[in-house]
Amino acid sequence: MFGRKNLSQADDEEKDLVRRLQDPASKRLAFGELMDKYSARLYAQIRYMVTRHEDADDLLQEVLLRVWRGIDHFRGEAKLYTWMYRIAYFEALSFLKEKRRKQEHITLLDDDNDYWAEQIAADPYFDGDELELKLRAAIDTLPPKQQQVFLLRHYEELPYSEISELTGTSEGALKASFHHAVNKIKRALLE
């Protein structure tokens, strides 16, 4: 195919980037390339999970800092983006758990989704119609793992095999989570 790199070339480019990231002489410049290449995707994944732009932006900075500090220990057992995605995923999960602890009076699984709908509608970075607002509010009521699997399948259109690699969860468990998430979202949208 014209305009598409073959897998071997992409693998070689990633190995070269990792080598330069782990070399103190080229680390800063290579990290700039890494940010250009992956920060928008990481931001989108974080934003799907935490909803608010400000929170996603703060978490992205934390993720990039962890990548900077940990890149010397990256062994290449997974793709670079997979490694960074897992850092982002667990940072977002930790953030959500902490937020839930701080806001005990707000439960994500009750029938009162008004709080989340208001948060989404008030976000100046969110651009969507009423149905998208309802969908996003319904997604926000899902437990974090179901939410992530739904977002990766629905928005990113990733196969279960790739989601399994990203999350470290079996394909069977992912399929079950996705099925439960879809059913919960359907119920929420029909209410």
Phi and psi in degrees as a GROMACS rama.xvg file:
@    title "Ramachandran Plot"
@    xaxis  label "Phi"
@    yaxis  label "Psi"
@TYPE xy
-78.1563  140.621  PHE-2
82.9417  -6.13857  GLY-3
-111.982  135.43  ARG-4
-78.6189  145.556  LYS-5
-76.488  162.472  ASN-6
-61.2871  -37.8697  LEU-7
-62.9572  -43.2719  SER-8
-65.131  -41.4497  GLN-9
-63.8393  -41.7977  ALA-10
-62.1945  -42.8619  ASP-11
-63.5571  -40.8025  ASP-12
-64.7812  -40.1235  GLU-13
-66.0407  -43.2093  GLU-14
-60.6454  -40.1186  LYS-15
-64.6895  -42.1412  ASP-16
-62.7135  -44.8349  LEU-17
-61.7622  -44.0151  VAL-18
-57.7644  -45.2451  ARG-19
-69.0176  -33.1777  ARG-20
-67.0763  -31.0281  LEU-21
-90.9016  -3.13665  GLN-22
-96.8932  117.367  ASP-23
-54.7728  -30.7722  PRO-24
-70.3429  -28.4337  ALA-25
-117.316  4.42411  SER-26
-59.1922  -46.9735  LYS-27
-61.6978  -48.4917  ARG-28
-64.4744  -43.4933  LEU-29
-65.2742  -35.37  ALA-30
-66.5373  -35.2401  PHE-31
-60.829  -41.945  GLY-32
-63.3639  -43.0505  GLU-33
-58.9336  -44.7832  LEU-34
-63.7693  -43.6576  MET-35
-59.9757  -38.825  ASP-36
-77.718  -37.6368  LYS-37
-120.115  -15.7904  TYR-38
-64.7798  -35.2761  SER-39
-65.0362  -41.9204  ALA-40
-65.2453  -42.3206  ARG-41
-64.2962  -43.0028  LEU-42
-58.6837  -44.7511  TYR-43
-60.7385  -42.5699  ALA-44
-64.4957  -43.4913  GLN-45
-65.0767  -43.185  ILE-46
-62.8167  -38.7385  ARG-47
-55.8105  -37.828  TYR-48
-81.4753  -41.8192  MET-49
-102.727  -9.64889  VAL-50
73.4736  -54.0163  THR-51
-79.5079  134.604  ARG-52
-56.6412  -46.7486  HIS-53
-60.4043  -43.2785  GLU-54
-65.8165  -43.1983  ASP-55
-63.6923  -40.5988  ALA-56
-64.3744  -44.3047  ASP-57
-62.6992  -43.658  ASP-58
-65.5183  -38.2354  LEU-59
-59.8846  -42.5083  LEU-60
-61.5353  -41.1524  GLN-61
-64.4681  -41.894  GLU-62
-62.5377  -46.5111  VAL-63
-63.2732  -35.6261  LEU-64
-65.0102  -42.6042  LEU-65
-65.2643  -37.5882  ARG-66
-64.0776  -46.2372  VAL-67
-56.3347  -46.8025  TRP-68
-71.3262  -30.1517  ARG-69
-101.357  -4.25678  GLY-70
-61.8676  -29.5651  ILE-71
-66.4748  -20.3875  ASP-72
-98.3197  -0.782746  HIS-73
-67.7921  123.205  PHE-74
-101.198  -5.30984  ARG-75
78.1312  17.2989  GLY-76
-72.4455  -21.7244  GLU-77
-128.118  169.397  ALA-78
-65.6529  154.075  LYS-79
-58.9244  -45.7278  LEU-80
-64.4074  -38.1764  TYR-81
-60.1853  -44.2077  THR-82
-61.7565  -46.621  TRP-83
-67.5137  -39.109  MET-84
-59.9192  -43.33  TYR-85
-62.5604  -39.0449  ARG-86
-60.9774  -46.893  ILE-87
-62.8008  -43.0236  ALA-88
-60.2166  -48.3039  TYR-89
-72.9282  -30.5478  PHE-90
-64.3289  -44.6423  GLU-91
-65.3191  -41.5082  ALA-92
-61.0186  -44.4555  LEU-93
-61.2474  -42.9184  SER-94
-59.9562  -46.6882  PHE-95
-64.2025  -40.5457  LEU-96
-62.91  -43.94  LYS-97
-65.4872  -41.032  GLU-98
-62.645  -41.0366  LYS-99
-65.3833  -37.5929  ARG-100
-63.5071  -40.9419  ARG-101
-71.3354  -27.5444  LYS-102
-115.198  56.6915  GLN-103
-59.1965  -27.6239  GLU-104
-74.2556  -10.4296  HIS-105
-110.009  113.273  ILE-106
-105.598  139.668  THR-107
-79.4557  -12.6279  LEU-108
-105.339  5.81888  LEU-109
-87.0453  -178.21  ASP-110
-80.7095  -7.86324  ASP-111
-93.9294  88.7672  ASP-112
-94.2196  5.95215  ASN-113
-58.0244  -40.5918  ASP-114
-56.3368  -49.1882  TYR-115
-69.2502  -38.7162  TRP-116
-62.0829  -40.836  ALA-117
-64.7263  -41.1939  GLU-118
-61.1944  -43.6895  GLN-119
-68.1214  -47.3085  ILE-120
-63.0255  -32.5075  ALA-121
-80.5844  -12.7864  ALA-122
-73.4706  116.132  ASP-123
-66.2151  -16.0078  PRO-124
-90.709  -5.06742  TYR-125
-93.5839  126.35  PHE-126
-126.298  103.13  ASP-127
-162.996  160.82  GLY-128
-85.4259  -177.465  ASP-129
-60.8151  -41.8588  GLU-130
-63.756  -41.7114  LEU-131
-63.4064  -37.5666  GLU-132
-61.9287  -43.1652  LEU-133
-66.0673  -42.0365  LYS-134
-60.9621  -47.0009  LEU-135
-62.8607  -40.5663  ARG-136
-63.9725  -39.0865  ALA-137
-66.3068  -41.2742  ALA-138
-61.4704  -39.5883  ILE-139
-66.655  -16.7519  ASP-140
-83.9781  -11.0333  THR-141
-73.4898  150.076  LEU-142
-59.9167  150.618  PRO-143
-51.5584  -42.4159  PRO-144
-68.8036  -40.9138  LYS-145
-65.4203  -39.6958  GLN-146
-60.001  -46.9353  GLN-147
-65.5091  -43.6563  GLN-148
-62.7885  -41.9178  VAL-149
-62.273  -45.7496  PHE-150
-64.2701  -40.821  LEU-151
-68.5945  -36.5466  LEU-152
-76.2671  -47.3006  ARG-153
-75.5333  -51.2237  HIS-154
-87.8229  -42.9427  TYR-155
-87.5983  -15.9204  GLU-156
54.579  40.3572  GLU-157
-83.5236  145.918  LEU-158
-72.1856  157.167  PRO-159
-57.9262  -35.093  TYR-160
-60.8198  -40.3307  SER-161
-73.3042  -38.4631  GLU-162
-63.2346  -38.5351  ILE-163
-60.501  -42.8387  SER-164
-65.4249  -40.8278  GLU-165
-67.9557  -41.4152  LEU-166
-99.3028  -15.1305  THR-167
73.7841  25.2975  GLY-168
-114.255  145.504  THR-169
-65.86  153.892  SER-170
-61.4788  -39.0986  GLU-171
-60.6607  -44.7221  GLY-172
-65.1583  -37.4608  ALA-173
-64.8873  -42.4422  LEU-174
-62.8886  -41.4052  LYS-175
-64.8233  -43.7504  ALA-176
-61.7835  -42.84  SER-177
-63.5442  -43.9391  PHE-178
-59.1099  -47.1925  HIS-179
-63.7438  -40.6147  HIS-180
-62.9337  -45.1699  ALA-181
-61.1433  -43.8468  VAL-182
-63.4255  -41.4811  ASN-183
-65.3261  -41.0308  LYS-184
-65.817  -42.8338  ILE-185
-57.649  -47.3955  LYS-186
-60.6519  -43.6152  ARG-187
-64.2174  -39.1822  ALA-188
-72.6351  -28.0401  LEU-189
-80.0193  -17.816  LEU-190
